[in-house]
Amino acid sequence: MDQKGQAIGAATLIEAPNGVLVRAEAANLPPDLHGFHIHEVGRCDLQGGFESAGGNYNPT
């Protein structure tokens, strides 16, 4: 979701023999380099600046 609450893509996580395979698809992004990060909770409520998603995932 973007800052306006519009869906811009989706990611699928698949358990694999050597870890997790992440497949992401996004559309309507401005030209430039892009990246992503994973949050602790699978919730993205626009109210409160997406704080409902919790902190950034850190496996260590």
C-alpha distance matrix in Angstrom:
0.0 3.7 6.7 7.6 5.4 5.2 4.3 5.5 7.3 8.9 11.4 14.8 17.1 20.8 23.7 26.2 29.8 28.9 25.5 22.1 20.9 17.2 16.2 12.9 12.2 9.9 11.0 11.6 11.3 14.2 17.3 17.6 17.2 13.9 13.5 11.5 12.6 12.8 12.8 15.8 14.3 11.9 10.6 7.6 9.4 8.7 12.5 14.0 11.4 9.6 13.1 13.1 11.7 15.0 16.2 15.6 17.4 20.8 23.2 26.2
3.7 0.0 3.8 5.4 5.3 5.5 6.5 6.6 9.5 11.9 14.3 17.9 20.1 23.9 26.7 29.0 32.4 31.3 27.9 24.6 23.3 19.6 18.5 15.0 14.0 11.0 11.2 10.6 9.8 12.0 15.3 15.7 15.8 13.0 13.3 12.0 13.6 14.6 14.7 17.9 16.8 15.0 13.4 9.9 10.9 8.9 12.5 13.7 10.6 10.0 13.7 14.5 13.5 16.4 17.2 16.6 18.9 22.1 24.9 27.6
6.7 3.8 0.0 3.8 5.5 7.4 9.7 10.3 13.2 15.4 17.7 21.2 23.1 26.9 29.5 31.9 35.3 34.0 30.5 27.3 26.4 22.7 22.0 18.5 17.8 14.8 14.8 13.6 12.6 13.9 17.3 17.5 17.8 15.2 15.5 14.3 15.3 16.3 15.6 18.6 17.6 16.4 14.1 10.3 10.2 7.2 10.1 11.0 8.0 8.7 12.2 13.7 13.5 16.0 16.9 17.0 19.9 23.0 26.1 28.5
7.6 5.4 3.8 0.0 3.8 5.6 8.9 10.4 13.7 16.1 19.0 22.4 24.7 28.4 31.3 33.8 37.3 36.3 32.9 29.5 28.4 24.6 23.5 20.0 18.7 15.5 14.9 13.4 13.4 14.9 18.6 19.5 20.3 17.8 18.4 17.3 18.4 19.1 18.4 21.1 19.5 17.8 15.2 11.5 10.6 7.5 10.2 12.3 10.1 10.8 14.5 15.4 15.7 18.6 20.0 20.2 22.9 26.2 29.2 31.7
5.4 5.3 5.5 3.8 0.0 3.8 6.5 9.1 11.8 13.6 16.5 19.6 22.0 25.6 28.5 31.2 34.8 34.1 30.6 27.1 26.1 22.5 21.4 18.1 17.0 14.4 14.4 13.8 14.2 16.5 20.0 20.8 21.1 18.2 18.2 16.4 17.2 17.2 16.4 18.8 16.8 14.7 12.1 8.5 8.0 5.8 9.3 11.8 10.0 9.5 13.2 13.3 13.4 16.7 18.6 18.9 21.2 24.7 27.3 30.2
5.2 5.5 7.4 5.6 3.8 0.0 3.8 6.2 9.3 11.7 15.1 18.3 21.1 24.6 27.8 30.3 34.0 33.4 30.1 26.5 25.0 21.3 19.7 16.3 14.5 11.7 11.1 10.7 11.8 14.5 18.0 19.3 19.9 17.1 17.5 16.2 17.7 17.9 17.8 20.5 18.5 15.9 13.9 10.8 11.1 9.6 13.0 15.5 13.5 12.6 16.4 16.3 15.8 19.3 20.9 20.6 22.5 26.0 28.4 31.4
4.3 6.5 9.7 8.9 6.5 3.8 0.0 3.8 5.8 8.0 11.5 14.7 17.7 21.1 24.4 26.8 30.5 30.1 26.9 23.2 21.6 17.9 16.2 12.8 11.2 8.9 9.1 10.0 11.2 14.5 17.6 18.7 18.8 15.8 15.8 14.2 15.8 15.9 16.3 19.0 17.1 14.1 12.9 10.4 11.9 11.4 15.1 17.3 15.2 13.4 17.0 16.4 15.2 18.7 20.2 19.5 20.8 24.2 26.3 29.5
5.5 6.6 10.3 10.4 9.1 6.2 3.8 0.0 3.8 7.3 10.5 14.0 17.1 20.4 23.8 25.8 29.4 28.7 25.8 22.2 20.1 16.4 14.3 10.6 8.5 5.5 5.7 6.8 7.7 11.3 14.1 15.2 15.4 12.5 13.1 12.2 14.6 15.4 16.6 19.8 18.5 15.7 15.2 12.7 14.7 13.9 17.7 19.4 16.7 15.0 18.6 18.5 16.7 19.9 20.7 19.3 20.6 23.7 25.8 28.9
7.3 9.5 13.2 13.7 11.8 9.3 5.8 3.8 0.0 3.8 7.1 10.4 13.6 16.8 20.3 22.2 25.9 25.4 22.5 18.9 16.7 13.0 10.7 7.3 5.4 3.9 6.2 9.0 9.7 13.4 15.5 16.3 15.7 12.6 12.4 11.2 13.5 13.9 15.6 18.5 17.4 14.4 14.7 13.1 15.7 15.8 19.6 21.1 18.5 16.2 19.4 18.8 16.5 19.7 20.4 18.6 19.2 22.3 23.8 27.2
8.9 11.9 15.4 16.1 13.6 11.7 8.0 7.3 3.8 0.0 3.8 6.9 10.1 13.3 16.8 19.0 22.7 22.5 19.6 15.8 13.8 10.4 8.4 5.8 5.6 6.6 9.6 12.7 13.1 16.8 18.5 18.8 17.6 14.3 13.1 11.2 12.6 12.2 14.0 16.5 15.3 12.1 13.2 12.6 15.7 16.7 20.3 21.7 19.3 16.5 19.2 18.1 15.4 18.5 19.3 17.5 17.4 20.4 21.5 25.1
11.4 14.3 17.7 19.0 16.5 15.1 11.5 10.5 7.1 3.8 0.0 3.8 6.6 9.9 13.3 15.3 19.0 18.7 15.8 12.0 10.1 6.7 5.5 4.2 6.4 8.6 12.2 15.5 15.2 18.7 19.9 19.6 17.7 14.3 12.4 10.1 11.0 10.3 12.7 14.9 14.3 11.6 13.7 13.8 17.4 18.7 22.2 23.0 20.7 17.5 19.6 18.5 15.3 17.9 18.2 16.0 15.2 17.9 18.5 22.2
14.8 17.9 21.2 22.4 19.6 18.3 14.7 14.0 10.4 6.9 3.8 0.0 3.8 6.5 10.1 12.3 16.1 16.4 13.7 9.9 8.1 5.8 5.2 6.4 8.9 11.9 15.4 18.8 18.8 22.3 23.2 22.8 20.7 17.5 15.3 13.0 13.3 11.9 14.2 15.7 15.1 12.4 15.1 16.1 19.7 21.5 24.8 25.6 23.5 20.1 21.9 20.3 17.1 19.4 19.8 17.6 16.1 18.5 18.3 22.1
17.1 20.1 23.1 24.7 22.0 21.1 17.7 17.1 13.6 10.1 6.6 3.8 0.0 3.8 6.7 9.3 13.0 13.1 10.1 6.4 5.7 4.7 6.6 8.7 12.0 14.9 18.5 21.9 21.4 24.6 25.4 24.5 21.9 18.7 15.9 13.4 12.8 11.0 13.3 14.2 14.3 12.4 15.7 17.2 20.9 23.1 26.0 26.4 24.5 20.9 22.0 20.5 17.1 18.7 18.7 16.4 14.1 16.0 15.3 19.0
20.8 23.9 26.9 28.4 25.6 24.6 21.1 20.4 16.8 13.3 9.9 6.5 3.8 0.0 3.8 6.2 9.9 10.9 8.7 5.6 5.1 6.5 8.3 11.4 14.5 17.8 21.4 24.9 24.5 27.7 28.2 27.3 24.6 21.6 18.9 16.7 16.1 14.3 16.6 17.0 17.2 15.5 19.0 20.8 24.4 26.7 29.6 30.0 28.2 24.6 25.5 23.8 20.4 21.8 21.8 19.4 16.7 18.1 16.6 20.2
23.7 26.7 29.5 31.3 28.5 27.8 24.4 23.8 20.3 16.8 13.3 10.1 6.7 3.8 0.0 3.8 7.0 8.3 6.3 4.7 6.4 9.0 11.5 14.7 18.0 21.2 24.9 28.3 27.7 30.8 31.1 29.9 26.9 24.0 21.0 18.7 17.6 15.5 17.6 17.4 18.1 17.1 20.8 22.9 26.5 29.0 31.7 31.7 30.0 26.4 26.9 25.1 21.8 22.6 22.3 20.0 16.8 17.5 15.3 18.6
26.2 29.0 31.9 33.8 31.2 30.3 26.8 25.8 22.2 19.0 15.3 12.3 9.3 6.2 3.8 0.0 3.8 5.6 5.2 5.3 6.3 9.9 12.3 15.8 19.1 22.5 26.1 29.6 28.8 31.7 31.6 30.2 27.1 24.7 21.7 20.0 19.3 17.8 20.3 20.4 21.4 20.5 24.2 26.1 29.8 32.0 34.8 34.8 32.8 29.3 29.8 28.4 24.9 25.5 24.8 22.2 19.0 19.1 16.7 19.6
29.8 32.4 35.3 37.3 34.8 34.0 30.5 29.4 25.9 22.7 19.0 16.1 13.0 9.9 7.0 3.8 0.0 3.8 5.9 8.0 9.5 13.2 15.8 19.3 22.6 26.0 29.6 33.1 32.1 34.8 34.4 32.8 29.6 27.4 24.4 22.9 21.9 20.5 22.9 22.8 24.1 23.6 27.3 29.4 33.0 35.4 38.0 37.8 35.8 32.4 32.6 31.2 27.7 28.0 27.0 24.3 20.9 20.5 17.6 19.9
28.9 31.3 34.0 36.3 34.1 33.4 30.1 28.7 25.4 22.5 18.7 16.4 13.1 10.9 8.3 5.6 3.8 0.0 3.8 7.0 8.9 12.4 15.3 18.6 22.1 25.3 28.9 32.2 30.8 33.2 32.7 30.7 27.3 25.2 22.1 20.8 19.8 18.8 21.4 21.5 23.4 23.2 26.9 28.7 32.4 34.5 37.1 36.5 34.4 31.1 31.3 30.3 26.6 26.6 25.2 22.3 18.9 18.0 15.1 17.2
25.5 27.9 30.5 32.9 30.6 30.1 26.9 25.8 22.5 19.6 15.8 13.7 10.1 8.7 6.3 5.2 5.9 3.8 0.0 3.8 6.7 9.7 13.1 16.1 19.8 22.7 26.5 29.6 28.2 30.8 30.5 28.6 25.2 22.8 19.5 17.8 16.4 15.1 17.7 17.7 19.6 19.5 23.2 24.9 28.7 30.8 33.3 32.8 30.7 27.4 27.5 26.5 22.8 22.9 21.5 18.7 15.3 14.8 12.1 14.7
22.1 24.6 27.3 29.5 27.1 26.5 23.2 22.2 18.9 15.8 12.0 9.9 6.4 5.6 4.7 5.3 8.0 7.0 3.8 0.0 3.8 6.3 9.8 12.7 16.4 19.3 23.1 26.3 25.1 27.9 27.9 26.3 23.1 20.4 17.1 15.2 14.1 12.6 15.3 15.8 17.2 16.6 20.2 21.8 25.6 27.6 30.4 30.1 28.0 24.6 25.0 23.9 20.3 20.8 19.8 17.0 13.9 14.3 12.4 15.6
20.9 23.3 26.4 28.4 26.1 25.0 21.6 20.1 16.7 13.8 10.1 8.1 5.7 5.1 6.4 6.3 9.5 8.9 6.7 3.8 0.0 3.8 6.5 9.9 13.4 16.6 20.3 23.6 22.6 25.5 25.3 24.0 21.0 18.5 15.7 14.2 14.1 13.3 16.4 17.6 18.6 17.3 20.7 21.8 25.6 27.4 30.5 30.5 28.1 24.8 25.8 24.8 21.2 22.2 21.4 18.4 15.8 16.6 15.3 18.5
17.2 19.6 22.7 24.6 22.5 21.3 17.9 16.4 13.0 10.4 6.7 5.8 4.7 6.5 9.0 9.9 13.2 12.4 9.7 6.3 3.8 0.0 3.8 6.4 10.1 13.0 16.8 20.0 19.0 21.9 22.1 20.9 18.1 15.3 12.6 10.9 11.2 10.7 14.0 15.8 16.6 15.0 18.1 18.7 22.5 24.0 27.2 27.4 24.9 21.7 23.0 22.2 18.5 20.0 19.3 16.2 14.3 15.7 15.3 18.7
16.2 18.5 22.0 23.5 21.4 19.7 16.2 14.3 10.7 8.4 5.5 5.2 6.6 8.3 11.5 12.3 15.8 15.3 13.1 9.8 6.5 3.8 0.0 3.8 6.9 10.3 13.9 17.4 16.8 19.9 20.1 19.5 17.2 14.5 12.6 11.5 12.9 12.9 16.1 18.2 18.5 16.3 18.8 19.1 22.7 23.9 27.3 27.9 25.3 22.3 24.2 23.3 19.9 21.9 21.5 18.6 17.2 19.0 18.9 22.3
12.9 15.0 18.5 20.0 18.1 16.3 12.8 10.6 7.3 5.8 4.2 6.4 8.7 11.4 14.7 15.8 19.3 18.6 16.1 12.7 9.9 6.4 3.8 0.0 3.8 6.7 10.4 13.8 13.2 16.4 17.0 16.6 14.7 11.8 10.3 9.3 11.4 11.9 15.0 17.7 17.7 15.3 17.2 16.8 20.2 21.0 24.6 25.3 22.5 19.7 22.0 21.5 18.2 20.5 20.3 17.5 16.9 19.1 19.8 23.2
12.2 14.0 17.8 18.7 17.0 14.5 11.2 8.5 5.4 5.6 6.4 8.9 12.0 14.5 18.0 19.1 22.6 22.1 19.8 16.4 13.4 10.1 6.9 3.8 0.0 3.8 7.0 10.7 10.9 14.3 15.1 15.5 14.4 11.8 11.6 11.2 13.9 14.8 17.5 20.4 19.9 17.2 18.5 17.5 20.5 20.8 24.6 25.7 22.9 20.5 23.2 22.8 19.9 22.6 22.6 20.1 20.0 22.4 23.4 26.7
9.9 11.0 14.8 15.5 14.4 11.7 8.9 5.5 3.9 6.6 8.6 11.9 14.9 17.8 21.2 22.5 26.0 25.3 22.7 19.3 16.6 13.0 10.3 6.7 3.8 0.0 3.8 7.1 7.3 10.9 12.3 13.2 12.7 10.2 10.8 10.8 13.9 15.2 17.5 20.8 20.2 17.5 18.1 16.4 19.0 18.7 22.5 23.7 20.7 18.8 21.9 21.8 19.2 22.1 22.2 20.0 20.6 23.1 24.7 27.9
11.0 11.2 14.8 14.9 14.4 11.1 9.1 5.7 6.2 9.6 12.2 15.4 18.5 21.4 24.9 26.1 29.6 28.9 26.5 23.1 20.3 16.8 13.9 10.4 7.0 3.8 0.0 3.8 5.6 9.1 10.9 12.8 13.4 11.7 13.3 13.8 17.0 18.5 20.6 23.9 23.1 20.4 20.4 18.2 20.3 19.4 23.1 24.7 21.7 20.3 23.7 23.8 21.7 24.7 24.9 22.9 23.9 26.5 28.3 31.4
11.6 10.6 13.6 13.4 13.8 10.7 10.0 6.8 9.0 12.7 15.5 18.8 21.9 24.9 28.3 29.6 33.1 32.2 29.6 26.3 23.6 20.0 17.4 13.8 10.7 7.1 3.8 0.0 3.8 6.5 9.1 11.7 13.3 12.1 14.4 15.3 18.6 20.4 22.2 25.7 24.9 22.3 21.8 19.1 20.7 19.1 22.6 24.2 21.2 20.4 24.0 24.5 22.7 25.7 25.9 24.2 25.6 28.3 30.4 33.3
11.3 9.8 12.6 13.4 14.2 11.8 11.2 7.7 9.7 13.1 15.2 18.8 21.4 24.5 27.7 28.8 32.1 30.8 28.2 25.1 22.6 19.0 16.8 13.2 10.9 7.3 5.6 3.8 0.0 3.8 6.4 8.3 9.7 8.6 11.3 12.7 16.2 18.5 20.5 24.1 23.9 21.8 21.4 18.6 20.4 18.7 22.2 23.2 19.8 19.2 22.6 23.6 21.6 24.1 23.8 21.9 23.5 25.9 28.2 30.8
14.2 12.0 13.9 14.9 16.5 14.5 14.5 11.3 13.4 16.8 18.7 22.3 24.6 27.7 30.8 31.7 34.8 33.2 30.8 27.9 25.5 21.9 19.9 16.4 14.3 10.9 9.1 6.5 3.8 0.0 3.8 6.3 9.0 9.2 12.6 14.7 18.1 20.9 22.8 26.6 26.6 24.9 24.4 21.3 22.8 20.7 24.0 24.7 21.2 21.1 24.3 25.8 23.9 26.2 25.6 23.6 25.6 27.7 30.2 32.5
17.3 15.3 17.3 18.6 20.0 18.0 17.6 14.1 15.5 18.5 19.9 23.2 25.4 28.2 31.1 31.6 34.4 32.7 30.5 27.9 25.3 22.1 20.1 17.0 15.1 12.3 10.9 9.1 6.4 3.8 0.0 3.8 7.2 8.8 12.6 15.4 19.1 22.2 24.5 28.3 28.7 27.1 27.0 24.2 26.0 24.1 27.3 27.8 24.2 24.0 27.0 28.5 26.4 28.4 27.4 25.0 26.6 28.3 30.6 32.8
17.6 15.7 17.5 19.5 20.8 19.3 18.7 15.2 16.3 18.8 19.6 22.8 24.5 27.3 29.9 30.2 32.8 30.7 28.6 26.3 24.0 20.9 19.5 16.6 15.5 13.2 12.8 11.7 8.3 6.3 3.8 0.0 3.8 6.4 10.1 13.4 16.9 20.4 22.8 26.6 27.5 26.3 26.5 23.8 25.9 24.2 27.3 27.2 23.5 23.2 25.8 27.6 25.2 26.8 25.4 22.7 24.4 25.7 28.1 30.0
17.2 15.8 17.8 20.3 21.1 19.9 18.8 15.4 15.7 17.6 17.7 20.7 21.9 24.6 26.9 27.1 29.6 27.3 25.2 23.1 21.0 18.1 17.2 14.7 14.4 12.7 13.4 13.3 9.7 9.0 7.2 3.8 0.0 3.8 7.1 10.7 14.1 17.6 20.4 24.1 25.3 24.4 25.0 22.7 25.2 23.9 27.0 26.7 22.9 22.3 24.5 26.2 23.5 24.8 23.0 20.1 21.4 22.5 24.7 26.5
13.9 13.0 15.2 17.8 18.2 17.1 15.8 12.5 12.6 14.3 14.3 17.5 18.7 21.6 24.0 24.7 27.4 25.2 22.8 20.4 18.5 15.3 14.5 11.8 11.8 10.2 11.7 12.1 8.6 9.2 8.8 6.4 3.8 0.0 3.8 7.1 10.7 14.1 16.8 20.5 21.6 20.6 21.2 19.1 21.8 20.7 23.9 23.7 20.0 19.0 21.2 22.7 19.9 21.3 19.8 16.9 18.2 19.6 21.9 24.0
13.5 13.3 15.5 18.4 18.2 17.5 15.8 13.1 12.4 13.1 12.4 15.3 15.9 18.9 21.0 21.7 24.4 22.1 19.5 17.1 15.7 12.6 12.6 10.3 11.6 10.8 13.3 14.4 11.3 12.6 12.6 10.1 7.1 3.8 0.0 3.8 7.1 10.6 13.6 17.2 18.6 17.9 19.0 17.4 20.4 20.0 23.1 22.5 19.0 17.5 19.3 20.6 17.4 18.5 16.8 13.6 14.6 15.9 18.1 20.3
11.5 12.0 14.3 17.3 16.4 16.2 14.2 12.2 11.2 11.2 10.1 13.0 13.4 16.7 18.7 20.0 22.9 20.8 17.8 15.2 14.2 10.9 11.5 9.3 11.2 10.8 13.8 15.3 12.7 14.7 15.4 13.4 10.7 7.1 3.8 0.0 3.8 7.0 10.0 13.6 14.9 14.2 15.5 14.2 17.5 17.6 20.6 20.1 16.8 14.7 16.3 17.2 13.9 15.1 13.6 10.5 11.4 13.3 15.5 18.1
12.6 13.6 15.3 18.4 17.2 17.7 15.8 14.6 13.5 12.6 11.0 13.3 12.8 16.1 17.6 19.3 21.9 19.8 16.4 14.1 14.1 11.2 12.9 11.4 13.9 13.9 17.0 18.6 16.2 18.1 19.1 16.9 14.1 10.7 7.1 3.8 0.0 3.8 6.7 10.2 12.1 12.2 13.8 13.2 16.5 17.2 19.8 18.8 15.8 13.4 14.3 15.1 11.5 12.1 10.3 7.0 7.6 9.7 12.2 14.8
12.8 14.6 16.3 19.1 17.2 17.9 15.9 15.4 13.9 12.2 10.3 11.9 11.0 14.3 15.5 17.8 20.5 18.8 15.1 12.6 13.3 10.7 12.9 11.9 14.8 15.2 18.5 20.4 18.5 20.9 22.2 20.4 17.6 14.1 10.6 7.0 3.8 0.0 3.8 6.8 8.7 9.0 11.2 11.5 15.1 16.5 18.9 18.1 15.7 12.6 13.1 13.0 9.2 9.8 8.7 5.8 5.4 8.5 10.5 13.6
12.8 14.7 15.6 18.4 16.4 17.8 16.3 16.6 15.6 14.0 12.7 14.2 13.3 16.6 17.6 20.3 22.9 21.4 17.7 15.3 16.4 14.0 16.1 15.0 17.5 17.5 20.6 22.2 20.5 22.8 24.5 22.8 20.4 16.8 13.6 10.0 6.7 3.8 0.0 3.8 5.6 7.1 8.7 9.4 12.6 14.5 16.4 15.2 13.4 10.1 9.9 9.6 5.8 6.1 5.6 4.4 4.9 8.7 11.1 14.0
15.8 17.9 18.6 21.1 18.8 20.5 19.0 19.8 18.5 16.5 14.9 15.7 14.2 17.0 17.4 20.4 22.8 21.5 17.7 15.8 17.6 15.8 18.2 17.7 20.4 20.8 23.9 25.7 24.1 26.6 28.3 26.6 24.1 20.5 17.2 13.6 10.2 6.8 3.8 0.0 3.8 6.9 8.9 10.9 13.7 16.1 17.5 16.2 15.1 11.8 10.6 9.4 6.3 5.3 5.7 6.0 5.2 8.6 10.3 13.0
14.3 16.8 17.6 19.5 16.8 18.5 17.1 18.5 17.4 15.3 14.3 15.1 14.3 17.2 18.1 21.4 24.1 23.4 19.6 17.2 18.6 16.6 18.5 17.7 19.9 20.2 23.1 24.9 23.9 26.6 28.7 27.5 25.3 21.6 18.6 14.9 12.1 8.7 5.6 3.8 0.0 3.8 5.6 8.3 11.0 14.0 15.3 14.7 14.2 10.5 9.8 7.4 4.8 5.7 8.1 9.0 8.8 12.3 13.8 16.7
11.9 15.0 16.4 17.8 14.7 15.9 14.1 15.7 14.4 12.1 11.6 12.4 12.4 15.5 17.1 20.5 23.6 23.2 19.5 16.6 17.3 15.0 16.3 15.3 17.2 17.5 20.4 22.3 21.8 24.9 27.1 26.3 24.4 20.6 17.9 14.2 12.2 9.0 7.1 6.9 3.8 0.0 3.8 6.8 9.9 13.0 15.0 15.3 14.6 10.7 11.2 8.6 6.1 8.7 11.0 11.3 11.1 14.7 16.0 19.3
10.6 13.4 14.1 15.2 12.1 13.9 12.9 15.2 14.7 13.2 13.7 15.1 15.7 19.0 20.8 24.2 27.3 26.9 23.2 20.2 20.7 18.1 18.8 17.2 18.5 18.1 20.4 21.8 21.4 24.4 27.0 26.5 25.0 21.2 19.0 15.5 13.8 11.2 8.7 8.9 5.6 3.8 0.0 3.8 6.3 9.7 11.4 12.1 11.8 8.1 9.0 6.0 4.9 8.4 11.4 12.5 13.3 17.0 18.8 21.8
7.6 9.9 10.3 11.5 8.5 10.8 10.4 12.7 13.1 12.6 13.8 16.1 17.2 20.8 22.9 26.1 29.4 28.7 24.9 21.8 21.8 18.7 19.1 16.8 17.5 16.4 18.2 19.1 18.6 21.3 24.2 23.8 22.7 19.1 17.4 14.2 13.2 11.5 9.4 10.9 8.3 6.8 3.8 0.0 3.8 6.3 8.8 9.8 8.8 5.3 7.7 6.0 5.4 9.2 11.8 12.7 14.3 18.1 20.4 23.3
9.4 10.9 10.2 10.6 8.0 11.1 11.9 14.7 15.7 15.7 17.4 19.7 20.9 24.4 26.5 29.8 33.0 32.4 28.7 25.6 25.6 22.5 22.7 20.2 20.5 19.0 20.3 20.7 20.4 22.8 26.0 25.9 25.2 21.8 20.4 17.5 16.5 15.1 12.6 13.7 11.0 9.9 6.3 3.8 0.0 3.8 5.5 7.3 7.5 5.2 7.5 6.0 7.6 10.8 13.7 15.3 17.4 21.0 23.5 26.2
8.7 8.9 7.2 7.5 5.8 9.6 11.4 13.9 15.8 16.7 18.7 21.5 23.1 26.7 29.0 32.0 35.4 34.5 30.8 27.6 27.4 24.0 23.9 21.0 20.8 18.7 19.4 19.1 18.7 20.7 24.1 24.2 23.9 20.7 20.0 17.6 17.2 16.5 14.5 16.1 14.0 13.0 9.7 6.3 3.8 0.0 3.8 6.2 5.6 5.2 8.3 8.5 9.9 12.8 15.2 16.6 19.2 22.7 25.5 28.0
12.5 12.5 10.1 10.2 9.3 13.0 15.1 17.7 19.6 20.3 22.2 24.8 26.0 29.6 31.7 34.8 38.0 37.1 33.3 30.4 30.5 27.2 27.3 24.6 24.6 22.5 23.1 22.6 22.2 24.0 27.3 27.3 27.0 23.9 23.1 20.6 19.8 18.9 16.4 17.5 15.3 15.0 11.4 8.8 5.5 3.8 0.0 3.8 5.6 6.5 8.2 8.5 11.2 13.3 15.9 18.0 20.8 24.1 27.0 29.2
14.0 13.7 11.0 12.3 11.8 15.5 17.3 19.4 21.1 21.7 23.0 25.6 26.4 30.0 31.7 34.8 37.8 36.5 32.8 30.1 30.5 27.4 27.9 25.3 25.7 23.7 24.7 24.2 23.2 24.7 27.8 27.2 26.7 23.7 22.5 20.1 18.8 18.1 15.2 16.2 14.7 15.3 12.1 9.8 7.3 6.2 3.8 0.0 3.8 5.7 5.8 7.6 10.3 11.4 13.6 16.0 19.1 22.1 25.3 27.1
11.4 10.6 8.0 10.1 10.0 13.5 15.2 16.7 18.5 19.3 20.7 23.5 24.5 28.2 30.0 32.8 35.8 34.4 30.7 28.0 28.1 24.9 25.3 22.5 22.9 20.7 21.7 21.2 19.8 21.2 24.2 23.5 22.9 20.0 19.0 16.8 15.8 15.7 13.4 15.1 14.2 14.6 11.8 8.8 7.5 5.6 5.6 3.8 0.0 3.8 5.5 8.1 9.4 10.8 12.3 14.0 17.3 20.3 23.6 25.5
9.6 10.0 8.7 10.8 9.5 12.6 13.4 15.0 16.2 16.5 17.5 20.1 20.9 24.6 26.4 29.3 32.4 31.1 27.4 24.6 24.8 21.7 22.3 19.7 20.5 18.8 20.3 20.4 19.2 21.1 24.0 23.2 22.3 19.0 17.5 14.7 13.4 12.6 10.1 11.8 10.5 10.7 8.1 5.3 5.2 5.2 6.5 5.7 3.8 0.0 3.8 5.3 5.9 8.1 10.0 11.6 14.5 17.8 20.8 23.1
13.1 13.7 12.2 14.5 13.2 16.4 17.0 18.6 19.4 19.2 19.6 21.9 22.0 25.5 26.9 29.8 32.6 31.3 27.5 25.0 25.8 23.0 24.2 22.0 23.2 21.9 23.7 24.0 22.6 24.3 27.0 25.8 24.5 21.2 19.3 16.3 14.3 13.1 9.9 10.6 9.8 11.2 9.0 7.7 7.5 8.3 8.2 5.8 5.5 3.8 0.0 3.8 5.3 5.6 7.9 10.5 13.4 16.5 19.5 21.4
13.1 14.5 13.7 15.4 13.3 16.3 16.4 18.5 18.8 18.1 18.5 20.3 20.5 23.8 25.1 28.4 31.2 30.3 26.5 23.9 24.8 22.2 23.3 21.5 22.8 21.8 23.8 24.5 23.6 25.8 28.5 27.6 26.2 22.7 20.6 17.2 15.1 13.0 9.6 9.4 7.4 8.6 6.0 6.0 6.0 8.5 8.5 7.6 8.1 5.3 3.8 0.0 3.8 5.4 8.9 11.5 13.5 16.9 19.4 21.6
11.7 13.5 13.5 15.7 13.4 15.8 15.2 16.7 16.5 15.4 15.3 17.1 17.1 20.4 21.8 24.9 27.7 26.6 22.8 20.3 21.2 18.5 19.9 18.2 19.9 19.2 21.7 22.7 21.6 23.9 26.4 25.2 23.5 19.9 17.4 13.9 11.5 9.2 5.8 6.3 4.8 6.1 4.9 5.4 7.6 9.9 11.2 10.3 9.4 5.9 5.3 3.8 0.0 3.8 6.7 8.4 10.1 13.7 16.2 18.7
15.0 16.4 16.0 18.6 16.7 19.3 18.7 19.9 19.7 18.5 17.9 19.4 18.7 21.8 22.6 25.5 28.0 26.6 22.9 20.8 22.2 20.0 21.9 20.5 22.6 22.1 24.7 25.7 24.1 26.2 28.4 26.8 24.8 21.3 18.5 15.1 12.1 9.8 6.1 5.3 5.7 8.7 8.4 9.2 10.8 12.8 13.3 11.4 10.8 8.1 5.6 5.4 3.8 0.0 3.8 6.8 8.7 11.7 14.4 16.3
16.2 17.2 16.9 20.0 18.6 20.9 20.2 20.7 20.4 19.3 18.2 19.8 18.7 21.8 22.3 24.8 27.0 25.2 21.5 19.8 21.4 19.3 21.5 20.3 22.6 22.2 24.9 25.9 23.8 25.6 27.4 25.4 23.0 19.8 16.8 13.6 10.3 8.7 5.6 5.7 8.1 11.0 11.4 11.8 13.7 15.2 15.9 13.6 12.3 10.0 7.9 8.9 6.7 3.8 0.0 3.8 6.4 8.8 12.0 13.5
15.6 16.6 17.0 20.2 18.9 20.6 19.5 19.3 18.6 17.5 16.0 17.6 16.4 19.4 20.0 22.2 24.3 22.3 18.7 17.0 18.4 16.2 18.6 17.5 20.1 20.0 22.9 24.2 21.9 23.6 25.0 22.7 20.1 16.9 13.6 10.5 7.0 5.8 4.4 6.0 9.0 11.3 12.5 12.7 15.3 16.6 18.0 16.0 14.0 11.6 10.5 11.5 8.4 6.8 3.8 0.0 3.8 6.3 9.8 11.7
17.4 18.9 19.9 22.9 21.2 22.5 20.8 20.6 19.2 17.4 15.2 16.1 14.1 16.7 16.8 19.0 20.9 18.9 15.3 13.9 15.8 14.3 17.2 16.9 20.0 20.6 23.9 25.6 23.5 25.6 26.6 24.4 21.4 18.2 14.6 11.4 7.6 5.4 4.9 5.2 8.8 11.1 13.3 14.3 17.4 19.2 20.8 19.1 17.3 14.5 13.4 13.5 10.1 8.7 6.4 3.8 0.0 3.8 6.4 9.0
20.8 22.1 23.0 26.2 24.7 26.0 24.2 23.7 22.3 20.4 17.9 18.5 16.0 18.1 17.5 19.1 20.5 18.0 14.8 14.3 16.6 15.7 19.0 19.1 22.4 23.1 26.5 28.3 25.9 27.7 28.3 25.7 22.5 19.6 15.9 13.3 9.7 8.5 8.7 8.6 12.3 14.7 17.0 18.1 21.0 22.7 24.1 22.1 20.3 17.8 16.5 16.9 13.7 11.7 8.8 6.3 3.8 0.0 3.8 5.5
23.2 24.9 26.1 29.2 27.3 28.4 26.3 25.8 23.8 21.5 18.5 18.3 15.3 16.6 15.3 16.7 17.6 15.1 12.1 12.4 15.3 15.3 18.9 19.8 23.4 24.7 28.3 30.4 28.2 30.2 30.6 28.1 24.7 21.9 18.1 15.5 12.2 10.5 11.1 10.3 13.8 16.0 18.8 20.4 23.5 25.5 27.0 25.3 23.6 20.8 19.5 19.4 16.2 14.4 12.0 9.8 6.4 3.8 0.0 3.8
26.2 27.6 28.5 31.7 30.2 31.4 29.5 28.9 27.2 25.1 22.2 22.1 19.0 20.2 18.6 19.6 19.9 17.2 14.7 15.6 18.5 18.7 22.3 23.2 26.7 27.9 31.4 33.3 30.8 32.5 32.8 30.0 26.5 24.0 20.3 18.1 14.8 13.6 14.0 13.0 16.7 19.3 21.8 23.3 26.2 28.0 29.2 27.1 25.5 23.1 21.4 21.6 18.7 16.3 13.5 11.7 9.0 5.5 3.8 0.0
